[in-house]
Amino acid sequence: MKRERIEEIADILDKRGKMTLEQLEEVFPNVSQMTLRRDLFQLEEDGRIIRIRGGAMSVKEVQRFRAKLTPKRRR
């Protein structure tokens, strides 16, 4: 059950890009805030998300953001 929840959190973050802890609490109303924090910590340890103040971002979202900031080189 824990692994399923963690996978679901990762999938949601991949789709939405980033979420606050409060938004995650709305998605998982029967899960404590502390459990959600531990889940986010595990996902960060696995290299799938980056925790930010008050929530988390998917690694894919960070990559998309960096791609927008990086100027394209012309040859």
C-alpha positions, 0 to 999 in steps of 0.5 A: 500500500505504501509503495502504491501511494508513493508511485501515485504521488510520483505519477501525479507530480509528473503530470502536474509538475509541482504540488504543495503538501496541502494539495497532496493532503487533499488528494490523500485525505486519509494520509497524515501530513507526516506520512506524506513528508516521508513519502516525498523524502523517499521519492527524493532519495530515489531521484524522482522528485525534488523537495521544495519549500512547502511541497515538491517538484518532479524531476521532469518539471525541473528539466523542462524549466531548465530547458526553457532557461538554456539558450539554444545554440546555433551552428 
